[in-house]
Every structure is written in structure tokens, then in C-alpha cells.
Amino acid sequence: MSSAYSLDVYMKKVFKVIGYFFLGLLALLLLVFVGSAIFINTSPQFGADPEGERLARISTSIHFKEGKFENEVPTKAGEDGDLGKILTDFFTAEHTIPEEALPTKYGEGANLHLDSVAYLTWFGHSSFLLEIDGMNILLDPMLGENAAPVFFFGQRFPFKKPIDFSLIPDRIDAVIYSHDHYDHLDYPTVERIKDRVAHFYMPLGMGAHFESWGIEADRITELDWWENAESGLLNFVATPARHFSGRGLTNRDKTFWASWVIEGKHQKLFFSGDGGYFKGFKEIGDKYGPFDFTMMECGQYNTQWAQIHMMPEETVQAHLDLKGKVMMPIHWGAFNLAPHAWKDPIERARKKAQELRAKMFTPIVGERFAVSDSMLSEDWWSAIE
């Protein structure tokens, strides 16, 4: 047997093995693709896209163009960023998760119920229970364990006590949502509270998700920017934000996003939702300010997506643009969704607030507090690694 023949047989075997490898790889990729498609199309947490009358209505919005919602100013959501740098930042970032369980104060704090004062309980990240003018309102109630549609991503930080659901009233007069990302719109939370909720308020298009989850259309109000809805003594105004939306692979910007003005009989609050810094804060402040209390996004930022998430220094400036009296940094202290140290947002915001003489309030998760000009807080995170 010649050496040439042996080499030819050997090479045929090599190519056969290589062929089997690529065939197996192709089969694996196909399996992943089909499995993902089945998961997305059969899992309820992905919600639904606007269609029919809802799509016809949102198509009349000046902010909806060519089948998608747009920001007031040109905005990049990180899609043009350096993917290699983004991945490197995520894998090399340090102290992104607390090394010890964070404190909670469920059931502690203010125990008064004055009609002239708003009371808030923070559940971490951007989730609140607001008690104002005799009404119980939830803001972006993300009370689940994962800020993602899968269990292995976006896990909640460790806390000394889990969320105390007994603090959620049996009667919830309103739930307000800023947009449909998983760290703000949590399907398990919706399932848990929906039968107690009188009415849901949200930006345009989001109602499709809620109707797919069995919530009647007459309990859903969707608003465009600058539109308002009244409930009891309250006025809810959907105001501009600089962000984006989407819960699946193909529905980017199919629903809208917003910040919110909550006008009560005695006090006025602002809830930022998510978004980058832009001139809209000053416009809102000029039209609806001053605000007794602002809840301002401060976390999950990176230079690669700076136009859709404010840096902490911008958070403080936005509060001043709004003519706010007291600011609370939110969107931090619960999830690791960006490559920065977990307490970097609050420390940077505190430094800037001191520099600009802005009053900042920082409660512990679960603590019920009253909105007033004399609010006092401690730097509870400083001793935690």
C-alpha cells in the first residue's frame, strides 16, 4: 500500500470527521433557534404586540414613525457600541454584587396616615408603593426575583429579608408603568396583583401585554406624552423620557416609554422611569414643577449606552431641571444590569448632590417614609462591601 494512498484515506477520514462536526454544530444551532422561537412564542411573559384598534390608535401619535416609537432627540440605545468592550467591561467589573445581604426595614418607618402627606415604601430598584390622597398606587412594581425572562440572568441582590408581600394592600387603586422592560414590568408580579388592581396606567401600546395576560381593556389606560388621566383627587400625566422598549427579539420600540407626573391635592411627585439626560426634564419642570419629591433613575449606566441611562451626575442635574425639592435616586441597589460597582451610583449621586446643594433622600428597602422638606436619611450602604 503506497504512502499516497494511505494519506488519501487518512484525509478522507479527517474531512468526514470535520463534516460530522459541522453537521452537528448546524443541528445544535437549529435546535437552539427552534427552541428559542418556541419559548418566545409560548411563554406568556413576553406579552403581545399592539395590533388592530390599538395599533391604529398609536399610529396617530407624532412619536410613532415607520412602525416604531421614537425619542424627541436622536438616541442610540447602545446598538452601535463596541461589543467587545461591553463584554470585557461586564467580565472585568468588580463589586457589582454586594458581598453581604442588604438590610431591609419592612414594616418600619412612618406610622401616620395624614391626608396632606404622601407616603412611600421602596421595594428596591424602581418599585414603590405610594399612598397619597387616600389612594394606594404601585409604581413599576417589579417584585420578582429575576429582571429577565429567564431564571439565570438578572437575579435580585441578596437581602436580609425577602420582599414582604403583606405590605401590598388588598385594594390597589392604580398601578403606573413607565415602560415594558423586564426590570420594570414583571409578569409574575402582574399575575400576583392583577385581581386587586382597580386600574392600570401605562404608555401607548403596552396594553397589548396586559390584555394577553387576561386583564380587561376597561381597566387599562394608555397615554401618549403630555396626555393625562384623572383618578380620585389625583392627576397622572405621562411625560417625555429618552429611552426605548421591547420584551422580545422582534418588538423593539413597538410600545412607548414615559416618565410620570403625579399631582395630588397637597403634593406633587415625579417618577422618572428610565432614560438618558435630555432637555425634556427642564420642559417638564417648567410646565409642572416645582415637585415636592422626585424619584430619579440612577444606575445601570455605561458610556456605551449613555443616551438611554443617565450618569449619576446627570441624575442630580435632571432633578434640578425639574425644580425638585427632594430627590431620591432609584434604579439601583437591587439588580446587576451594568458593569459598575453596585454602590457606585449612589456614591456618585451623593457627591454631586453635595456639590450642587441638592437635597437627597436615601431610605432602606422596605422603609415607609413621609414626603416632607425635612426628610433625613443615612448612608446605610457605606459600611457594606
C-alpha positions in Angstrom: 0.0 0.0 0.0 1.5 3.3 -1.1 2.0 6.2 1.2 0.0 8.4 -1.2 -3.0 6.0 -0.8 -2.6 6.0 3.0 -2.6 9.8 3.1 -5.6 9.9 0.8 -7.6 7.5 3.1 -6.4 9.5 6.2 -7.6 12.8 4.7 -10.9 11.4 3.7 -11.4 10.4 7.3 -10.4 13.8 8.5 -12.8 15.5 6.2 -15.5 13.1 7.2 -15.0 13.9 10.9 -14.9 17.7 10.1 -18.2 17.2 8.1 -19.8 15.4 11.1 -18.6 18.2 13.4 -20.1 21.0 11.3 -23.3 19.0 10.7 -23.6 18.5 14.5 -22.9 22.2 15.0 -25.6 23.2 12.5 -28.1 20.8 14.1 -27.3 22.4 17.5 -27.7 25.9 16.2 -31.0 24.9 14.6 -32.2 23.3 17.8 -31.3 26.5 19.7 -33.1 28.6 17.2 -36.2 26.5 17.1 -36.2 26.1 20.9 -35.8 29.9 21.4 -38.7 30.5 18.9 -40.9 28.1 20.7 -40.0 29.6 24.1 -40.7 33.1 23.0 -44.0 32.3 21.3 -45.4 30.1 24.0 -44.1 31.8 27.2 -46.6 34.4 28.5 -44.0 36.8 30.0 -43.1 38.1 26.5 -46.6 39.7 26.3 -48.0 40.7 22.9 -47.5 43.3 20.2 -50.1 46.0 19.5 -52.5 45.2 16.7 -55.9 46.1 15.4 -57.6 49.2 17.0 -54.6 49.6 19.4 -52.1 49.8 16.6 -54.4 52.1 14.7 -54.5 54.5 17.7 -50.8 54.6 18.3 -50.1 55.1 14.6 -51.7 58.6 15.1 -49.1 59.6 17.6 -46.5 62.0 16.3 -43.9 59.9 18.1 -44.7 56.7 16.1 -43.0 56.6 12.8 -42.5 53.7 10.4 -43.9 51.2 12.8 -41.8 52.3 15.8 -41.8 54.9 18.6 -39.0 57.5 18.5 -37.4 59.8 21.1 -37.6 63.6 20.8 -33.9 63.7 20.1 -31.7 61.3 18.1 -30.9 58.5 20.6 -28.7 55.4 20.3 -29.5 52.5 22.7 -26.0 51.0 22.6 -26.6 49.1 19.4 -23.6 50.9 17.8 -21.3 50.3 20.8 -18.2 48.3 20.9 -19.5 44.8 21.7 -16.0 43.6 22.6 -15.6 46.4 25.1 -19.1 45.9 26.5 -18.4 42.2 27.2 -14.9 43.0 28.6 -16.4 45.5 30.9 -19.0 43.0 32.2 -16.5 40.3 32.8 -13.9 42.6 34.4 -16.1 44.8 36.6 -15.6 44.4 40.3 -18.0 44.6 43.3 -21.1 44.5 41.0 -23.0 42.5 43.6 -22.9 43.1 47.4 -20.8 40.6 49.4 -23.3 40.5 52.1 -27.1 40.6 52.4 -28.5 44.1 52.2 -30.6 45.5 55.1 -34.4 45.9 54.9 -36.9 47.7 57.1 -40.2 46.1 56.1 -43.0 47.2 58.4 -40.8 50.0 59.9 -40.8 53.8 59.4 -43.6 56.3 59.5 -46.8 55.0 61.0 -49.0 58.1 60.5 -51.7 58.4 57.8 -52.1 62.2 57.3 -54.2 63.1 54.3 -52.0 66.1 53.4 -48.8 63.9 53.1 -47.7 61.3 50.6 -46.1 58.1 52.0 -43.8 55.8 50.0 -42.3 52.4 50.5 -39.4 51.4 48.3 -39.1 47.8 47.2 -35.7 48.3 45.6 -34.8 49.3 42.0 -37.7 51.5 40.7 -40.6 49.8 42.6 -42.7 51.7 45.1 -46.0 51.7 47.0 -47.3 55.2 47.0 -50.1 56.3 49.4 -51.5 59.6 48.5 -54.9 61.3 49.0 -56.5 58.1 50.2 -55.3 56.0 47.3 -52.8 53.1 47.1 -50.6 53.2 44.0 -47.9 50.9 42.8 -45.1 52.3 40.6 -43.2 49.9 38.3 -43.9 47.0 40.6 -41.1 44.6 39.8 -41.3 42.3 42.8 -39.9 39.1 41.2 -36.5 37.6 41.6 -35.2 38.0 38.0 -35.2 41.1 35.9 -35.2 38.9 32.8 -37.5 36.3 31.1 -35.1 33.5 32.2 -34.1 32.5 35.7 -30.3 32.5 35.2 -30.0 36.3 34.4 -30.7 39.5 36.3 -31.0 37.9 39.8 -32.1 40.2 42.6 -29.3 41.1 45.1 -29.3 39.2 48.4 -31.3 40.8 51.2 -31.6 40.0 54.8 -35.4 39.6 54.3 -37.4 38.9 51.2 -40.0 41.3 49.9 -42.9 41.4 52.4 -46.0 41.0 50.2 -48.2 41.6 53.2 -47.3 45.3 52.7 -49.1 45.3 49.4 -52.7 46.5 50.2 -55.7 44.3 49.4 -57.0 47.3 47.4 -54.7 48.8 44.8 -56.3 51.8 43.2 -53.8 52.2 40.5 -50.6 50.7 39.0 -48.4 53.0 36.9 -45.8 51.7 34.5 -43.0 53.6 32.8 -42.1 51.0 30.0 -42.1 47.3 29.3 -38.5 46.2 30.1 -38.3 43.3 32.5 -36.8 45.2 35.4 -40.0 47.4 35.4 -42.8 45.2 34.0 -42.6 41.9 35.8 -45.1 39.2 34.6 -45.1 37.2 37.8 -45.8 40.4 39.8 -48.7 41.2 37.4 -50.2 37.7 37.9 -49.9 38.1 41.7 -51.6 41.5 42.0 -53.9 41.9 39.0 -57.1 40.8 40.8 -56.6 43.5 43.4 -55.9 46.4 41.0 -58.7 48.8 40.0 -56.8 50.3 37.1 -53.5 50.2 35.2 -51.9 53.2 33.6 -49.1 53.0 31.0 -47.6 54.5 27.9 -49.1 53.8 24.4 -49.1 50.2 23.2 -48.3 48.5 26.5 -51.9 47.5 26.9 -51.4 44.6 24.5 -49.2 42.9 27.1 -51.9 43.2 29.8 -54.8 42.1 27.7 -52.8 39.0 26.7 -52.4 38.3 30.4 -56.2 38.4 30.9 -56.7 42.0 32.1 -59.9 43.6 30.8 -59.5 46.6 28.4 -61.7 48.8 30.6 -59.1 48.5 33.4 -56.3 49.8 31.1 -55.5 53.4 30.2 -52.7 54.1 27.7 -51.3 57.6 27.3 -49.1 59.5 24.9 -46.6 62.1 26.2 -48.4 65.1 27.8 -51.7 63.3 28.0 -53.3 62.9 31.4 -55.8 60.8 33.3 -57.6 61.7 36.5 -58.4 59.3 39.3 -60.0 60.4 42.5 -58.2 63.5 43.7 -55.1 62.7 41.5 -53.9 63.6 38.1 -51.5 61.3 36.3 -49.5 62.9 33.4 -47.4 60.8 31.0 -44.4 63.0 30.3 -41.4 62.5 27.9 -38.4 60.2 28.6 -35.4 59.3 26.5 -35.4 55.5 26.3 -36.6 52.5 24.3 -38.7 49.4 24.7 -39.2 45.7 23.9 -39.6 42.3 25.5 -38.6 40.0 22.6 -36.3 39.8 19.7 -38.6 41.4 17.1 -40.7 44.1 19.0 -38.1 46.8 19.7 -39.8 50.1 20.2 -43.3 48.8 19.4 -44.6 50.2 22.7 -43.9 53.6 24.2 -42.0 54.7 27.3 -42.6 57.7 29.6 -41.9 59.4 32.9 -44.8 60.4 35.1 -46.1 63.4 37.0 -48.4 62.6 39.9 -50.4 65.6 41.0 -52.2 65.3 44.3 -54.3 67.7 46.3 -51.4 68.7 48.5 -48.2 67.4 47.0 -46.7 66.8 43.6 -44.3 63.9 42.7 -42.2 63.0 39.7 -41.3 59.4 38.7 -38.6 59.3 36.0 -38.8 55.7 34.8 -35.7 55.1 32.7 -33.9 57.3 30.3 -30.9 59.4 29.3 -30.5 63.1 30.2 -32.2 65.5 27.8 -33.9 68.9 27.6 -37.3 67.3 28.4 -36.6 67.5 32.2 -36.5 71.2 32.0 -39.7 71.3 29.9 -41.5 69.1 32.5 -40.1 71.3 35.3 -41.3 74.5 33.6 -44.8 73.1 33.0 -45.4 71.1 36.1 -42.8 72.0 38.7 -41.8 72.5 41.4 -42.0 69.0 42.7 -42.1 68.0 46.4 -40.3 64.8 45.6 -38.6 63.3 42.6 -37.7 59.6 42.0 -34.8 59.7 39.6 -33.1 56.9 37.7 -29.6 56.4 38.9 -28.0 53.1 37.9 -27.4 50.5 35.2 -25.4 53.1 33.2 -22.4 52.8 30.9 -20.6 55.1 28.5 -21.7 52.6 25.7 -25.4 53.5 26.3 -25.1 56.9 27.9 -28.0 58.2 25.9 -30.6 55.9 27.4 -29.4 55.8 31.0 -28.2 58.8 32.9 -24.9 59.0 34.7 -25.4 59.8 38.4 -24.2 63.4 37.9 -26.8 63.9 35.2 -29.4 62.4 37.6 -28.8 65.3 40.0 -28.9 67.9 37.3 -32.2 66.4 35.9 -33.7 66.8 39.4 -32.7 70.4 39.5 -34.1 70.9 36.0 -37.4 69.6 37.3 -37.3 72.1 40.1 -37.5 69.3 42.6 -37.2 69.9 46.4 -36.1 66.4 47.5 -34.6 63.8 45.2 -34.4 60.0 45.7 -32.0 58.1 43.4 -33.7 54.9 42.1 -32.9 52.1 39.7 -30.0 50.9 41.8 -29.4 48.6 44.8 -31.4 45.5 43.6 -30.0 44.2 40.3 -26.7 43.9 38.4 -27.6 45.0 34.9 -24.5 47.1 34.0 -20.7 46.8 34.6 -20.3 49.2 37.5 -19.8 48.6 41.3 -23.2 48.1 42.9 -22.9 51.2 45.1 -21.2 53.4 42.6 -24.5 55.1 41.5 -25.4 56.3 45.0 -21.9 57.4 45.9 -21.5 59.4 42.7 -25.0 60.9 43.1 -24.4 61.9 46.7 -21.1 63.6 45.8 -22.8 65.6 43.0 -25.8 66.4 45.2 -23.5 67.9 47.9 -21.7 69.9 45.2 -24.9 71.3 43.8 -26.6 71.6 47.2 -29.4 69.3 46.1 -31.3 67.6 48.9 -31.1 63.8 48.5 -33.0 61.1 50.4 -31.9 57.5 50.6 -34.2 55.1 52.5 -33.6 51.5 53.2 -35.6 49.0 51.2 -39.0 48.4 52.9 -38.9 51.5 54.9 -42.2 53.6 54.8 -41.5 57.3 54.8 -43.4 60.5 54.5 -42.6 63.1 51.9 -41.6 66.4 53.5 -39.0 69.1 53.3 -37.3 67.8 56.5 -36.6 64.2 55.3 -33.5 62.7 56.9 -31.6 59.6 55.8 -28.3 57.8 56.4 -25.6 56.4 54.2 -26.7 52.9 55.0 -24.7 51.3 52.2 -21.3 52.8 53.1 -20.3 50.0 55.5 -21.3 47.2 53.1 -18.7 45.8 50.7 
